[in-house]
Structure formats: C-alpha cells, structure tokens
Amino acid sequence: MSEIEMKVIPSYIDDELAIVFHFEFKTSQMKVGEATVYTYKLTDSHSQTAGPKGFRKNKYAVLKELEILEEYRYIALNKVSHFLKVIGIPAVAQDLIA
C-alpha cells in the first residue's frame, strides 16, 4: 500500500463554538477520501483547570464525516489521531449517522 498525503483545512463555526478540521487524503494518483472533525472546548465550571495543561484537558473532538476508501481507512484515521494529539486532543468520539 502506498503512502497517503493529508491536507488539513481548518474553519470555525461561530454558533457551535467549534473549530472544524476538514481532512483530505490522496495518493500520488488519486483522492482516496475525506473526513471532518469538530473540536470543542468544555465550558463546565467543574472541568476548568488553570494553565496550559488544563486547557488541553478541556478539549474534545467528534468525528462527524468519514468517507475513505476501505484500504486506506486505517492509515488515514491514524494520521487524524496523530494530528489531534499534537494539538492536545487525546481521543475522538464518533457521531456518524449510518
């Protein structure tokens, strides 16, 4: 299996207070899929912690859309997971409607 490239397109949805990351995946020959992840910051007063580590703990992500060719799905999701860990989000919930 060939390596895939990932392009990240960030945006912001004001009424949902969400940063949205749209991911596009391609090989050297073709597009193999895309995914959309919404990231949120918890606002519950019990979850507020001071300092930069507290900020990281108060974020979470929800996978809203996923359309990736089956043979590339595992590596694409690993790339998304790695990206989210880099920005301080340790796990992703799925909100996909079948």
Long-range contacts (C-beta under 8 A, 24 or more apart in sequence): 1-71, 1-72, 1-75, 2-27, 2-28, 3-27, 4-32, 4-72, 4-75, 4-76, 4-79, 6-76, 6-79, 6-80, 6-83, 8-83, 13-38, 16-40, 17-41, 21-83, 23-76, 23-79, 23-80, 23-83, 25-68, 25-72, 25-76, 25-79, 27-72, 32-68, 32-69, 32-72, 32-76, 33-66, 33-67, 33-68, 33-69, 33-72, 33-73, 33-76, 34-65, 34-67, 34-68, 35-63, 35-65, 35-66, 35-67, 35-68, 35-76, 35-77, 35-80, 36-63, 36-64, 36-65, 36-66, 37-61, 37-62, 37-63, 37-64, 37-80, 37-84, 37-92, 38-62, 38-64, 39-84, 39-87, 39-89, 55-88, 56-88, 56-89, 59-87, 59-88, 59-89, 60-89, 60-91, 60-93, 61-89, 61-91, 61-92, 61-93, 62-92, 62-93, 62-94, 62-95, 63-92, 63-93, 63-94, 63-95, 63-96, 64-95, 64-96, 65-96, 66-94, 66-96
